[in-house]
Amino acid sequence: MRIFAAVALLTLALPLTRAQQPSKSQEPTAAKVQHGSISPEDAQALRMDLQRMKALVQQMQTNLAFVTNTQGPLKHQFELEIEMWQTEIASMERRLGQSGDEPRK
């Protein structure tokens, strides 16, 4: 059971560590979205990044279901991090929608 918990922890932690590393390719896109001038290529790249982020958050939620309740604080920390990423994704979607490049659904 400890091995399973360790594997689940690593599965959750690896995407988080990669997401925390700054990426030069994402910084200009975020700056352009904030200023409201974004090229169609950048808008498409941002949409693809958002889809990938959503998939990773969904994977985190799935993995969290396998963390036992005996690890209360650890499980709660993962829940908070998932919620934080969902908030960031929603914020990015709003900024992308306000740029005027995304067709309204």
C-alpha positions as a LaTeX table, in Angstrom:
\begin{tabular}{lrrr}
\hline
Residue & $x$ (\AA) & $y$ (\AA) & $z$ (\AA) \\
\hline
Met1 & 0.00 & 0.00 & 0.00 \\
Arg2 & 2.89 & 2.36 & 0.71 \\
Ile3 & 4.32 & 1.74 & $-2.72$ \\
Phe4 & 0.98 & 2.61 & $-4.30$ \\
Ala5 & 0.81 & 5.84 & $-2.27$ \\
Ala6 & 4.37 & 6.72 & $-3.30$ \\
Val7 & 3.58 & 6.11 & $-6.98$ \\
Ala8 & 0.43 & 8.23 & $-6.70$ \\
Leu9 & 2.41 & 11.00 & $-5.03$ \\
Leu10 & 5.04 & 10.98 & $-7.77$ \\
Thr11 & 2.39 & 10.92 & $-10.47$ \\
Leu12 & 0.82 & 14.02 & $-8.95$ \\
Ala13 & 4.06 & 15.80 & $-8.13$ \\
Leu14 & 5.84 & 15.46 & $-11.48$ \\
Pro15 & 3.37 & 17.58 & $-13.50$ \\
Leu16 & 3.39 & 20.18 & $-10.74$ \\
Thr17 & 7.16 & 20.53 & $-10.77$ \\
Arg18 & 7.20 & 20.87 & $-14.54$ \\
Ala19 & 4.41 & 23.44 & $-14.43$ \\
Gln20 & 6.29 & 25.53 & $-11.89$ \\
Gln21 & 9.33 & 25.89 & $-14.13$ \\
Pro22 & 9.16 & 29.14 & $-16.11$ \\
Ser23 & 8.88 & 28.78 & $-19.83$ \\
Lys24 & 10.10 & 31.48 & $-22.18$ \\
Ser25 & 7.54 & 30.55 & $-24.85$ \\
Gln26 & 4.59 & 31.18 & $-22.52$ \\
Glu27 & 5.70 & 34.59 & $-21.19$ \\
Pro28 & 5.25 & 36.58 & $-24.43$ \\
Thr29 & 1.85 & 34.97 & $-25.04$ \\
Ala30 & 0.62 & 35.92 & $-21.58$ \\
Ala31 & 1.90 & 39.47 & $-22.04$ \\
Lys32 & 0.16 & 39.80 & $-25.41$ \\
Val33 & $-3.13$ & 38.53 & $-24.00$ \\
Gln34 & $-2.94$ & 41.08 & $-21.18$ \\
His35 & $-2.41$ & 43.91 & $-23.65$ \\
Gly36 & $-5.25$ & 42.69 & $-25.87$ \\
Ser37 & $-3.14$ & 42.26 & $-29.02$ \\
Ile38 & $-2.68$ & 38.61 & $-29.80$ \\
Ser39 & $-1.99$ & 37.04 & $-33.14$ \\
Pro40 & $-4.16$ & 34.18 & $-34.39$ \\
Glu41 & $-1.16$ & 31.84 & $-34.12$ \\
Asp42 & $-0.60$ & 32.80 & $-30.48$ \\
Ala43 & $-4.31$ & 32.45 & $-29.73$ \\
Gln44 & $-4.30$ & 28.94 & $-31.20$ \\
Ala45 & $-1.17$ & 28.02 & $-29.22$ \\
Leu46 & $-2.80$ & 29.33 & $-26.04$ \\
Arg47 & $-5.92$ & 27.27 & $-26.73$ \\
Met48 & $-3.78$ & 24.17 & $-27.17$ \\
Asp49 & $-1.94$ & 24.93 & $-23.92$ \\
Leu50 & $-5.26$ & 25.33 & $-22.13$ \\
Gln51 & $-6.50$ & 21.98 & $-23.44$ \\
Arg52 & $-3.30$ & 20.32 & $-22.22$ \\
Met53 & $-3.62$ & 21.99 & $-18.82$ \\
Lys54 & $-7.22$ & 20.80 & $-18.52$ \\
Ala55 & $-6.16$ & 17.25 & $-19.35$ \\
Leu56 & $-3.42$ & 17.37 & $-16.72$ \\
Val57 & $-5.80$ & 18.69 & $-14.06$ \\
Gln58 & $-8.26$ & 15.94 & $-14.91$ \\
Gln59 & $-5.45$ & 13.40 & $-14.57$ \\
Met60 & $-4.54$ & 14.91 & $-11.20$ \\
Gln61 & $-8.16$ & 14.58 & $-10.05$ \\
Thr62 & $-8.25$ & 10.96 & $-11.17$ \\
Asn63 & $-5.02$ & 10.19 & $-9.33$ \\
Leu64 & $-6.27$ & 11.97 & $-6.23$ \\
Ala65 & $-9.13$ & 9.50 & $-5.97$ \\
Phe66 & $-6.55$ & 6.80 & $-5.21$ \\
Val67 & $-4.93$ & 8.69 & $-2.32$ \\
Thr68 & $-6.26$ & 7.26 & 0.93 \\
Asn69 & $-7.97$ & 9.40 & 3.54 \\
Thr70 & $-5.32$ & 8.45 & 6.10 \\
Gln71 & $-3.09$ & 11.02 & 4.40 \\
Gly72 & $-5.46$ & 13.89 & 5.19 \\
Pro73 & $-3.10$ & 16.91 & 4.96 \\
Leu74 & $-1.38$ & 15.56 & 1.86 \\
Lys75 & $-4.67$ & 14.86 & 0.12 \\
His76 & $-5.97$ & 18.30 & 1.08 \\
Gln77 & $-2.82$ & 19.92 & $-0.36$ \\
Phe78 & $-3.42$ & 18.15 & $-3.68$ \\
Glu79 & $-7.05$ & 19.30 & $-3.64$ \\
Leu80 & $-5.91$ & 22.89 & $-3.12$ \\
Glu81 & $-3.40$ & 22.66 & $-5.94$ \\
Ile82 & $-6.02$ & 21.24 & $-8.31$ \\
Glu83 & $-8.36$ & 24.08 & $-7.40$ \\
Met84 & $-5.58$ & 26.61 & $-7.99$ \\
Trp85 & $-4.89$ & 25.22 & $-11.47$ \\
Gln86 & $-8.60$ & 25.27 & $-12.29$ \\
Thr87 & $-8.73$ & 28.93 & $-11.27$ \\
Glu88 & $-5.71$ & 29.75 & $-13.43$ \\
Ile89 & $-7.21$ & 27.92 & $-16.42$ \\
Ala90 & $-10.48$ & 29.86 & $-16.03$ \\
Ser91 & $-8.55$ & 33.14 & $-15.83$ \\
Met92 & $-6.60$ & 32.31 & $-18.99$ \\
Glu93 & $-9.81$ & 31.39 & $-20.80$ \\
Arg94 & $-11.38$ & 34.73 & $-19.80$ \\
Arg95 & $-8.34$ & 36.65 & $-21.03$ \\
Leu96 & $-8.34$ & 34.71 & $-24.28$ \\
Gly97 & $-12.05$ & 35.37 & $-24.74$ \\
Gln98 & $-11.62$ & 39.09 & $-24.05$ \\
Ser99 & $-8.89$ & 39.38 & $-26.67$ \\
Gly100 & $-11.60$ & 39.05 & $-29.31$ \\
Asp101 & $-9.78$ & 36.31 & $-31.18$ \\
Glu102 & $-11.85$ & 33.43 & $-29.83$ \\
Pro103 & $-15.21$ & 32.84 & $-31.49$ \\
Arg104 & $-18.08$ & 32.96 & $-29.00$ \\
Lys105 & $-19.88$ & 29.68 & $-28.37$ \\
\hline
\end{tabular}
